[in-house]
């Protein structure tokens, strides 16, 4: 389970619930009509804007945030490529022909090995792998864009519900006793839209983006590592040092990990 995501939702819902109960006005927010208008209108607009397969893919991607990613981490990918490079340099490149199977990376490592084995052109192999990475990035970007679109639509449909409620209030303005409660119901619709946008859609889109960046980094590490194994004569230590440079973005200081720094110092001496 991804406890960061789960705890975030629990804390967010708890804080909002506390605010409602503390203000002793939670009853005014039990507006089923407004809730249906906001959620139903947003879903309808997204389905008009988005093909059904992509819509379902985005829902699955959002739900997947509740569990930890099943793929390799960048660090694990570097260790794996390092081990493959040592084996290839020791027993030949053909010895790793089938080592990319069942490693938990959606078959990308095996695809990289096959691309390098079936062509003697490094440029062609790199283009094949780069195209695959671009396709993965595009798919993830579209899934995240659906939640970004929803973060805009939710408040807009909340405003639509508020306007409908205000019109209803104005029609019955001759009865002052009902104006206050009717206005509260009208404004509660905007509350649903703002809450859904800022507690669900925006955070989910942001986390999908982070996971996409990490998966793309893993794919790039694997691609570059396999290309260096097959098309260069670099020793495993050099390959590992190069791949560790991909981890720079994970550190606030922008420096390499301590392991990579140590390797660089040894190489300098």
SULLINBEL-V407161 format. One record per residue. N is the residue number from 1. BURIAL is + if it has 24 or more other ideal C-beta (glycine too) atoms within 12 Angstrom, else -. Layout:
((N | BURIAL) (N | BURIAL))
This chain:
((1 | -) (2 | -) (3 | -) (4 | -) (5 | +) (6 | -) (7 | -) (8 | -) (9 | -) (10 | -) (11 | -) (12 | -) (13 | -) (14 | -) (15 | -) (16 | +) (17 | -) (18 | -) (19 | -) (20 | -) (21 | -) (22 | -) (23 | -) (24 | -) (25 | -) (26 | -) (27 | -) (28 | -) (29 | +) (30 | -) (31 | +) (32 | -) (33 | -) (34 | +) (35 | +) (36 | -) (37 | +) (38 | +) (39 | +) (40 | -) (41 | +) (42 | +) (43 | +) (44 | -) (45 | -) (46 | +) (47 | -) (48 | -) (49 | -) (50 | +) (51 | -) (52 | -) (53 | -) (54 | +) (55 | +) (56 | -) (57 | +) (58 | +) (59 | +) (60 | -) (61 | +) (62 | +) (63 | -) (64 | +) (65 | +) (66 | -) (67 | -) (68 | -) (69 | +) (70 | -) (71 | +) (72 | +) (73 | -) (74 | +) (75 | -) (76 | +) (77 | +) (78 | +) (79 | +) (80 | +) (81 | +) (82 | +) (83 | +) (84 | +) (85 | +) (86 | +) (87 | -) (88 | +) (89 | +) (90 | -) (91 | -) (92 | -) (93 | +) (94 | -) (95 | -) (96 | +) (97 | +) (98 | -) (99 | +) (100 | +) (101 | -) (102 | -) (103 | +) (104 | -) (105 | +) (106 | +) (107 | -) (108 | +) (109 | +) (110 | +) (111 | +) (112 | +) (113 | +) (114 | +) (115 | +) (116 | +) (117 | +) (118 | -) (119 | -) (120 | -) (121 | -) (122 | -) (123 | -) (124 | -) (125 | +) (126 | +) (127 | -) (128 | +) (129 | +) (130 | -) (131 | -) (132 | +) (133 | +) (134 | -) (135 | -) (136 | +) (137 | +) (138 | -) (139 | +) (140 | +) (141 | +) (142 | +) (143 | +) (144 | +) (145 | +) (146 | +) (147 | +) (148 | +) (149 | +) (150 | +) (151 | +) (152 | +) (153 | +) (154 | +) (155 | +) (156 | +) (157 | +) (158 | +) (159 | +) (160 | +) (161 | +) (162 | +) (163 | -) (164 | +) (165 | +) (166 | -) (167 | -) (168 | -) (169 | +) (170 | -) (171 | -) (172 | -) (173 | -) (174 | -) (175 | -) (176 | -) (177 | -) (178 | -) (179 | -) (180 | -) (181 | -) (182 | +) (183 | +) (184 | +) (185 | +) (186 | +) (187 | +) (188 | +) (189 | +) (190 | +) (191 | +) (192 | +) (193 | +) (194 | +) (195 | +) (196 | +) (197 | +) (198 | +) (199 | +) (200 | +) (201 | +) (202 | +) (203 | +) (204 | +) (205 | +) (206 | -) (207 | +) (208 | +) (209 | +) (210 | -) (211 | +) (212 | +) (213 | +) (214 | +) (215 | +) (216 | +) (217 | +) (218 | +) (219 | +) (220 | +) (221 | +) (222 | +) (223 | +) (224 | +) (225 | +) (226 | +) (227 | +) (228 | +) (229 | +) (230 | +) (231 | +) (232 | -) (233 | -) (234 | +) (235 | -) (236 | +) (237 | -) (238 | +) (239 | +) (240 | +) (241 | +) (242 | +) (243 | +) (244 | +) (245 | +) (246 | +) (247 | +) (248 | -) (249 | -) (250 | +) (251 | -) (252 | -) (253 | -) (254 | -) (255 | -) (256 | +) (257 | +) (258 | -) (259 | -) (260 | +) (261 | -) (262 | -) (263 | +) (264 | -) (265 | -) (266 | -) (267 | -) (268 | -) (269 | -))
